[in-house]
């Protein structure tokens, strides 16, 4: 845990340093604030968080859909229903500590525009000669002093390795706990559980290495491709979790149809409606997945299994967590209202 905290501190400090150096260059030595003002006056359109339909990059941020459409589905899926994120919260010593970690992560997330987006805009304003947009941040890192550059690079590698370890753990856990028991006997699983988990993680990494170049090598921005690809499955995942948590009549078959429908409907819309922004597609597919699961569950009701009621655990949020949530929401509203 201390390793993760150290990496986060170094990455945040390095990102803020990069942003400060670039803004100092833009202002011609007049200071960071003057550099930010100059940057906003030079390329004001680059600060827009919601794009009009006639904007060349409308497909990436399609108008008010960013606020009320599929963007919510993507974020709820990642921060609320992602095993990779959930396992970090489950590792906390108590519910209150988990809430503190989530609130702290929310504040760190609000720094991302300054740490990641602002340097990219600054590199664009400085007319840096870059072959692809993904080279903006590595080029900006070259501006750091030698010692700090090494620390930030080491922290970046540590963050990548820790994220990779968490993903491997998630993959092996899902396979050995959820899938493998239905394929083998309990006695065999007891003897080979550890080896099965390790083998699953190894195979997953080999598949990832073999498919990285064909899938990501032809894209200028890998992040954009990853978001669109996960958007094929995210609507169904969110629909399943929300219905499972808040509607007891949901059936297993209805959830399965929502999961399959998410991929099928997303692919169909991408092929039949190529001009539809993927964020809008995510929102529409989510609504359709909810309808599919609800209709099937009502038409083919099943005996409801017993619900697990956790004893001795209170999920009531603390006053501090509620206050942190209000502050984060207000800050987010300020950003969107300022750079509409």
Buried (B, 14 or more C-beta within 10 A) or exposed (E): EEEBEBBBEBBBBBBBBBBBBBBBBBBEEEEBEBBBBBBBEBEEEBBEBBBEEEBEEBBBBBBEBBEEBBBBBBEBBBBBBBBEBBEBBEEBEEBBEBBBBBBEBBEEEEBEBBBBBBBBBBBBBBEBEBEEBBBBBEBBBEBBEEEBBEBBBEBBEBBEEBEEEBBBBBBBBEBBEEEBEEEEEEEEBEEBBEEBBEBBBEEBBEEEEEEEEEBBEEBEEBEBBEBBBBBBBBBBBBBBBBBBEEEEEBBEEBBBBBBEBBBBBBEEBBEEEEEBBBBBBBBBBBEBBBEBBBEBBEEEEEEEEEEEEEEEEEEEBEEEBEEBBEBBEEEEEEBEEEBE
